[in-house]
Structures are given as structure tokens and as C-alpha cells.
Amino acid sequence: MQQLLSEIRACTLCRDSLPHGPRPVVAAAGDSRILIIGQAPGQKVHDSGIPWNDKSGDELRRWVAVDKGLFYDTSVVGLVPMGFCYPGKGASGDLPPRPECAPASHSRLLSGMKEVQLIILVGSYAQKYYLADKALPTLTENVKQYSSFLPRFFPLVHPSPRNKIWMKKNPWFEAEVIPQLRNRVKDIIM
């Protein structure tokens, strides 16, 4: 696992497509029990090299009800994005994750993570990739029907501040989904 993580962190596969150059960000271990698969690092994460080290990470940690110490303990939580490097800015936010990353590394990562009991799929890119033909037509439907993907997967909306409008339109998420997510995480880490 350490060799693979070193390879990922040294990857330059799509360097010519990255406006800020490659800086793959990943945190995982062979004994991670929960795996969070997100989209791609934002500018702040790219600068720090620490996954989910931004406002989205603060919200995600609130959702799963774990503090930073536990969140960054790779024996508990693995943090793997669909695209390992910051893809740059687009017209309405960050660009999508680079498509090369997941096919090049994810299956090898998951095959080395034998203790994973839950994979939290954050955002549409992770859900489309991992749920494949089982995915429902929209992210909202995937999240609302989260229980149909258990025990392996738990789909979530991205915790970005940009999704506050989605949260307001979907109050069931905070009232119903978040408590179930917290219970599932608590059962695994206790």
C-alpha cells in the first residue's frame, strides 16, 4: 500500500492539463475502515496538501460527527478523490476531476484496503463511477435513496458552501440522512 501511495503522490500523468501543476492529494492505509471518495482537491487543499482542509471538509466532518484527529487517522478514514490534483477553476466553480486518475489507481487502492466497511461517495462524479448502472438518474435521488446502496456505499451531496441552496431545498437531508450517516460511522469506529 505504501508503494502505491508513493506512486500516486509522484504521479504526473496529466501535468500538461493542470494549470497549477500536479500535486496529488490522498490519505489512506490498508487498514482504513471508512473510505471517503470525493471529487478533486480545491485550491486550498492543493496549497496545503491536506485532503478536505477547507470549509467543505469542516462541513463533512460535521456530517460524519468526527473530529480532525479521527478524520485524519488513516487507520480509521481513508480520503481518496476521483481526481488527485486540483483541476483549476471553471466558469461556475472548480473544473471536474481529471478523468485519468480513478481508472489508473482506484481499483489498486481498493484492493489493498481490505478493512473498508463503508465507502462514502461525495458528489456526482464518485457516484457515477462507483454506482455505475445502479445509480439513479440524479444525485438527489441517490442521496435520498442512500439505504438502497448500503451496506457498501453511502452517497452524499458535496458539502461545499455552494450547495447551501440544495440544502435549503432538501431539508430531509439534514433531518433524515445525516443522522443515519452518523450512526453508520459511529458503529464502524467504535
LOMARLO-112633 format. One line per 8 residues: number of its first residue (from 1); their letters; for each residue x, y, z of N, C-alpha, C. Coordinates in pm, whole numbers, plus 32768, in hexadecimal, padded with zeros to 4 digits. Layout:
BEGIN
NUM = A = X Y Z X Y Z X Y Z ~ ...
//
This chain:
BEGIN
1 = MQQLLSEI = 8053 7F88 8000 8000 8000 8000 8057 807D 8000 ~ 80C1 807E 8051 8117 80F5 8056 8158 8111 7FCE ~ 817E 80A7 7F87 81B9 80B8 7F02 8154 80F8 7EA2 ~ 80D8 80C8 7EA6 8070 8100 7E4F 8054 8192 7E71 ~ 804A 81B1 7EF2 8033 823C 7F1B 80A5 8296 7EEE ~ 811F 8263 7EF6 8193 82B0 7EC6 818A 82C9 7E30 ~ 8161 8263 7DE6 8150 8272 7D55 80E6 82DB 7D35 ~ 8076 82D6 7D7C 800A 8337 7D64 803C 83C4 7D82
9 = RACTLCRD = 8081 83D5 7DF2 80B1 845A 7E19 811B 8491 7DBA ~ 815C 8438 7D6F 81C3 8462 7D0F 818C 846B 7C80 ~ 810C 8450 7C6F 80D0 844A 7BE9 80D8 84D2 7BA1 ~ 80F6 84CC 7B21 80F5 8542 7ACB 80A7 8526 7A4A ~ 8051 84C2 7A4E 8006 8492 79D9 7FC5 8502 7988 ~ 7F87 8562 79CC 7F3F 85CA 7982 7F7A 8656 799D ~ 7FFA 865D 79B5 803B 86DC 79D9 8022 874A 7972 ~ 8019 8727 78F3 8004 878C 788B 7F76 87C5 788C
17 = SLPHGPRP = 7F1B 8785 78D6 7E90 87B3 78DD 7E71 87FC 795F ~ 7ED3 8807 79B8 7EBD 8843 7A3C 7EF8 88CF 7A41 ~ 7EA7 8935 7A53 7ED9 89BE 7A53 7F3A 89DE 7AC5 ~ 7F33 8991 7B32 7F8C 89A9 7BA4 7FF1 8938 7BB7 ~ 7FFB 88E1 7B55 8058 8871 7B5E 8021 8801 7BB6 ~ 8060 878C 7BAE 8030 871B 7BFD 8058 8727 7C90 ~ 7FFD 8706 7CE6 8016 86F3 7D74 7FA9 8694 7DA7 ~ 7FBA 8613 7D8A 7F55 85B1 7DB3 7F42 85B0 7E4B
25 = VVAAAGDS = 7EC4 85B0 7E74 7EA0 85B2 7F02 7E4E 8536 7F1F ~ 7E80 84E3 7F7A 7E3C 8468 7FA2 7E6B 8444 802E ~ 7E12 8408 807D 7E35 83D8 8102 7DE8 8356 8119 ~ 7E2F 82E8 811F 7DED 8266 8130 7E51 8204 816A ~ 7E1D 8192 8195 7E71 8127 81C9 7E2B 80A2 81B1 ~ 7E76 8039 81B7 7E3D 7FB4 81A3 7DD4 7F91 820B ~ 7DDC 7FD0 8280 7D7C 7FB1 82E9 7D10 801B 82FC ~ 7D01 8078 829E 7C94 80DB 82A4 7C0F 8090 82A9
33 = RILIIGQA = 7BB6 80BB 8304 7B34 8078 8311 7AC5 80C1 82C7 ~ 7AD7 8143 82B5 7A78 8195 8269 7AC6 81D7 81FA ~ 7A8F 81D6 8182 7AD0 8217 8111 7A73 8284 80DF ~ 7AA8 82FE 80D9 7A5C 836E 80A3 7A97 838E 801A ~ 7A44 8380 7FB4 7A6F 839E 7F2C 7A2A 841F 7F02 ~ 7A79 8486 7EEE 7A46 8509 7EC9 7A5F 8527 7E36 ~ 7A60 85A7 7E15 7A70 85D1 7D8A 7B02 85E7 7D67 ~ 7B37 865B 7D89 7BC3 867E 7D71 7BE7 86EC 7DD3
41 = PGQKVHDS = 7C65 86F8 7DF5 7C8C 8762 7E52 7C6C 87EC 7E19 ~ 7C46 8847 7E71 7C36 88D3 7E4B 7CBC 891A 7E5A ~ 7CBC 899B 7E3E 7D38 89E9 7E46 7D77 89E4 7ED1 ~ 7D26 89F3 7F3A 7D5C 89F3 7FC2 7D9C 896C 7FE5 ~ 7D5C 8900 7FBD 7D93 887B 7FD5 7E11 8866 7F82 ~ 7E10 8895 7F07 7E88 888D 7EB3 7EFC 88D5 7EF7 ~ 7EE1 894A 7F2E 7F4B 8998 7F6E 7F81 8955 7FEC ~ 7F28 8919 803C 7F52 88DC 80BA 7F7F 884B 80AB
49 = GIPWNDKS = 7F49 8804 8048 7F67 8776 8038 7F1A 871E 8099 ~ 7EB9 8758 80E1 7E6A 870E 8144 7DDC 86FF 810F ~ 7DAC 8683 80FC 7D26 8670 80C5 7CB9 86AC 811F ~ 7C55 86E4 80E1 7BE1 871C 8126 7C09 8786 818C ~ 7C74 87CE 8172 7CA5 8837 81CB 7C6A 88BE 819F ~ 7BE4 88C6 81A4 7B9F 893E 8178 7B13 893F 81B5 ~ 7AC0 899E 818C 7A38 89A7 81C4 79E5 892B 81A4 ~ 79FA 88F2 812E 79B2 8877 810C 79D8 8807 816D
57 = GDELRRWV = 7A57 8800 818F 7A84 879C 81F0 7A4A 87B2 8279 ~ 7A3F 8831 82A2 7A00 884F 8323 7971 881A 8326 ~ 7928 8832 82BA 789D 8805 82B3 7896 876C 82AE ~ 78ED 872D 8260 78ED 869B 8258 790A 865E 82E1 ~ 796A 8695 832A 7987 8662 83B1 790F 8674 840E ~ 78C5 86E2 83FD 784B 86F5 844C 77E5 868A 8428 ~ 77D6 866F 83A6 7776 860A 837B 7796 8581 83B6 ~ 7814 8558 83B3 7837 84D3 83E4 7851 84D1 847A
65 = AVDKGLFY = 7851 8547 84B8 7861 8556 854A 78E5 851B 857D ~ 7951 853E 8538 79D6 8519 8569 7A2F 8596 8569 ~ 7A89 859B 85C8 7AE4 860E 85CF 7B59 85FA 856F ~ 7BAA 8661 8562 7C19 865C 8502 7C7B 85EB 8521 ~ 7C93 85D3 85A1 7CF1 8568 85C6 7CC6 84E1 8590 ~ 7C49 84BF 85A2 7C15 8440 8572 7C07 8440 84DA ~ 7BDB 84B1 84A3 7BC8 84BD 8413 7C4B 84A6 83C7 ~ 7CB9 84D7 83FF 7D3A 84C8 83BB 7D8A 8450 83EB
73 = DTSVVGLV = 7D4E 83F9 843A 7D8D 837B 8463 7D6F 8315 83F6 ~ 7DD2 82F7 83A3 7DB9 82A1 8330 7D96 8211 8355 ~ 7DAB 81E9 83D2 7D7D 8164 83FA 7CE5 8164 840D ~ 7CAB 81DA 8412 7C1A 81E7 841F 7BDD 8215 839B ~ 7C0F 8283 8364 7BD4 82C0 82EC 7C3C 82CD 827E ~ 7C1B 829B 8208 7C6B 82B1 8191 7C28 831F 813F ~ 7C79 8377 8106 7C46 83EA 80B9 7C81 83E4 802C ~ 7C2C 83C1 7FCD 7C58 83AB 7F44 7BFE 83FB 7EE6
81 = PMGFCYPG = 7C34 8457 7E99 7BE1 84A0 7E39 7BD7 8457 7DB3 ~ 7B74 8479 7D65 7B69 8444 7CDE 7BDC 8476 7C87 ~ 7C04 84F2 7C9C 7C78 852C 7C5A 7CD7 855A 7CC8 ~ 7D52 852F 7CC3 7DAF 8547 7D33 7DE7 85D5 7D38 ~ 7DDF 861E 7CCA 7E1A 86A5 7CC4 7DAE 870F 7CAD ~ 7DCC 8788 7CD6 7D73 87F8 7CC0 7D67 8811 7C2A ~ 7CED 8809 7BF2 7CDC 8816 7B61 7CD7 88A6 7B2F ~ 7CCC 8908 7B8A 7CC3 8994 7B62 7C34 89C6 7B67
89 = KGASGDLP = 7C24 8A46 7B4E 7BA1 8A88 7B54 7B5A 8A7F 7ACE ~ 7AD6 8A72 7AD6 7A82 8A76 7A60 7A24 8AED 7A6A ~ 79C4 8AF5 7A12 7966 8B66 7A0F 790E 8B6D 7A8C ~ 78EB 8AF8 7AC4 7891 8AF8 7B38 78CB 8AA6 7BAD ~ 7949 8AB9 7BC8 798A 8A6E 7C34 7A02 8A22 7BFF ~ 7A33 89C4 7C4D 7AA6 8975 7C21 7A7F 891C 7BAC ~ 7AE1 88FF 7B58 7ACC 88A2 7AE9 7AB5 8815 7B20 ~ 7A7D 87BD 7ACE 7A68 8732 7AFB 7AEE 86EB 7B14
97 = PRPECAPA = 7AEB 867F 7B61 7B65 8631 7B75 7B9B 8600 7AEF ~ 7C1D 85F7 7AE5 7C59 85C0 7A6B 7C2C 852F 7A5C ~ 7C06 8508 79E2 7BCF 8480 79CE 7C37 8410 79D4 ~ 7CB7 8432 79D0 7D1F 83CA 79CF 7D35 8388 7A57 ~ 7D1C 83D1 7AC1 7D45 83A5 7B47 7D00 8325 7B77 ~ 7C7D 8328 7B7D 7C35 82B5 7BB6 7C56 8233 7B6C ~ 7C4F 822F 7AE6 7C70 81B1 7AA1 7D02 8184 7AB7 ~ 7D5C 81E4 7AC9 7DE9 81C1 7ADA 7E0A 818B 7B65
105 = SHSRLLSG = 7DBC 81B1 7BCC 7DE6 8190 7C54 7D7D 8156 7CB1 ~ 7D00 8174 7C9C 7C9C 8150 7D00 7C90 80BA 7D19 ~ 7C8D 806A 7CB2 7C7C 7FD9 7CC9 7CF3 7FA1 7D17 ~ 7D6B 7FD3 7CFB 7DE1 7FA5 7D46 7DD9 7FD3 7DD6 ~ 7DAC 804D 7DED 7D9D 807E 7E76 7D38 8029 7EC3 ~ 7CC3 8017 7E8A 7C5B 7FCB 7ED0 7C82 7F3B 7EE8 ~ 7CCC 7F00 7E8D 7CF4 7E74 7EA2 7D57 7E67 7F17 ~ 7D9C 7ED3 7F38 7DF8 7ED1 7FA9 7DB9 7EFD 802C
113 = MKEVQLII = 7D3B 7F26 8027 7CF5 7F58 809E 7C8E 7EF0 80C9 ~ 7CBC 7E88 8108 7C69 7E13 812A 7C08 7E2A 819E ~ 7C1E 7E93 81EC 7BCB 7EA9 8264 7B58 7F0B 824E ~ 7B4A 7F41 81D6 7AE2 7FA6 81BB 7A58 7F68 81CD ~ 7A09 7FA6 8225 7981 7F79 8240 7918 7FD4 8202 ~ 7942 804F 81DE 78E4 80AF 81A5 7931 810D 8148 ~ 78F7 8123 80D2 792F 8183 8073 78C9 81F4 8064 ~ 78F2 826A 8090 789E 82E1 8085 78BE 8325 8001
121 = LVGSYAQK = 785B 832E 7FAB 786C 8367 7F25 783B 83F7 7F26 ~ 7899 8455 7F23 7879 84E3 7F2E 7873 8520 7EA2 ~ 77FA 8544 7E78 77E8 8588 7DF8 77CA 852A 7D85 ~ 77A2 8567 7D17 7772 851A 7CA4 77E0 84CB 7C5D ~ 785B 84FD 7C5A 78C5 84B5 7C12 78E1 842F 7C55 ~ 78EC 842E 7CD9 7905 83B1 7D21 788D 8354 7D14 ~ 7816 838B 7D1A 779E 8337 7D10 7790 82F9 7C86 ~ 77A7 8346 7C1D 779C 830E 7B96 7803 82A0 7B80
129 = YYLADKAL = 787B 82B3 7BB3 78E6 8252 7BA0 78CC 81D2 7BEE ~ 78A8 81DE 7C6C 789C 8169 7CC2 7812 8127 7CC0 ~ 77AA 8175 7CB0 7726 8138 7CAC 7706 8106 7C20 ~ 7747 813E 7BBC 773B 8116 7B30 76A8 8103 7B09 ~ 7683 808C 7ADB 75FA 8076 7AAB 7593 8070 7B1C ~ 75C0 806D 7B99 7563 8070 7C0B 753F 80FF 7C34 ~ 7589 8160 7BFE 756D 81ED 7C1F 74E4 8215 7BED ~ 74A3 8266 7C3C 7422 829C 7C15 7439 8315 7BBA
137 = PTLTENVK = 73D1 834A 7B79 73E5 83B4 7B17 7426 8435 7B4B ~ 7413 8455 7BCC 744D 84D0 7C00 7497 84B7 7C83 ~ 74F1 8512 7CA2 7538 850D 7D21 74D4 8513 7D94 ~ 7471 8569 7D8B 740E 8576 7DF5 73C8 84F1 7E0F ~ 73A4 84AA 7DA5 7363 8427 7DB7 73C2 83C3 7DF7 ~ 7441 83C4 7DCE 74A3 836A 7E0D 74AC 8383 7EA2 ~ 74B4 8404 7EC7 74C2 8427 7F54 7443 8404 7FA0 ~ 73D1 8421 7F66 7351 8405 7FAA 733D 836E 7FBC
145 = QYSSFLPR = 736C 8321 7F5D 735D 828F 7F62 73DD 824B 7F94 ~ 742B 8292 7FE6 74AC 8260 8016 74A5 81D1 804A ~ 7439 81AE 808F 7431 812A 80CF 7433 80B8 8069 ~ 740C 80D4 7FED 740E 806B 7F88 749C 8049 7F5B ~ 74FE 809C 7F81 7589 8082 7F5B 75DB 8048 7FCF ~ 759E 8043 8044 75E1 800B 80B9 75E2 7F73 80AE ~ 7640 7F2F 80EC 769E 7F60 8150 7721 7F95 8117 ~ 7739 7F86 8096 77BB 7FAB 805D 77CC 8042 8048
153 = FFPLVHPS = 7767 8081 800A 7773 810D 7FE2 770F 8166 802B ~ 7739 81E4 8041 76DF 8248 807A 76F4 82C7 8027 ~ 7698 82E5 7FC9 76A6 835B 7F75 767F 83DC 7FBE ~ 76CF 8444 7FA8 76B5 84C8 7FE3 76C2 8534 7F7A ~ 767F 85A2 7F92 7696 861C 7F45 771E 8652 7F70 ~ 775D 86A4 7F1F 77DB 86E1 7F48 77C1 8747 7FB5 ~ 7814 874C 801F 77FC 87A9 808E 782C 8838 8074 ~ 783F 885C 7FFA 786C 88E2 7FD6 780A 894E 8002
161 = PRNKIWMK = 783E 89C1 802C 77E3 8A32 8049 778B 8A56 7FD1 ~ 77B6 8A34 7F58 7766 8A4F 7EE0 76E3 89FF 7EE0 ~ 76DC 8995 7F30 7664 8941 7F32 7600 8967 7F9F ~ 760D 89DD 7FD7 75AD 8A0B 803D 751F 8A12 8004 ~ 7512 8A38 7F86 748E 8A3E 7F46 7451 89B3 7F3F ~ 74A4 894F 7F19 7474 88C4 7F15 7443 8899 7F9E ~ 7490 88BD 8006 746C 8898 808F 73E5 88D5 80B6 ~ 73D1 8953 8092 7351 8994 80B3 72DC 8951 806C
169 = KNPWFEAE = 72F2 8927 7FF0 7287 88E6 7FA2 726C 8857 7FD0 ~ 72CB 881C 8016 72C1 8790 803D 72D8 877E 80D3 ~ 727C 87B2 8126 728F 87AB 81B7 7293 871D 81EE ~ 725D 86BC 81A5 7263 8630 81CD 72F3 8600 81DC ~ 7350 863E 8192 73DC 8612 8197 7412 8620 8226 ~ 7407 8697 825D 7439 86AF 82E5 73E7 8664 834E ~ 7364 865B 8337 730C 861D 839A 7312 8584 839A ~ 7322 8548 8324 7319 84B7 831A 739B 8472 82F4
177 = VIPQLRNR = 73E2 84A7 8292 7459 8464 825F 74D0 8473 82BC ~ 74EA 84ED 82E8 755F 8506 833E 755B 84B1 83BD ~ 74EB 84A5 8404 74EB 844E 847B 750C 83BC 845A ~ 74DE 838C 83E7 74FC 8302 83C1 7590 82F2 839D ~ 75C8 8357 835B 7656 8356 833C 76A8 8352 83BD ~ 7685 83A7 841B 76CE 83AC 849B 76C6 8326 84E4 ~ 7650 82E9 84E4 7641 8267 8526 7699 81FE 84E5 ~ 769A 81FD 8462 76EA 8199 8419 777F 81AE 8436
185 = VKDIIM = 77AD 822B 8431 783A 8249 844E 785B 8222 84DD ~ 7807 8246 853B 781D 8227 85C8 7828 8190 85DE ~ 77D0 8142 859D 77D4 80B1 85AA 7859 8077 857A ~ 7892 80B4 8515 790F 8081 84DC 7987 80A8 8531 ~ 7989 8122 8564 7A01 8150 85AA 7A03 812F 8640 ~ 7992 8106 8676 798F 80E5 8706 79B7 8055 871F
//
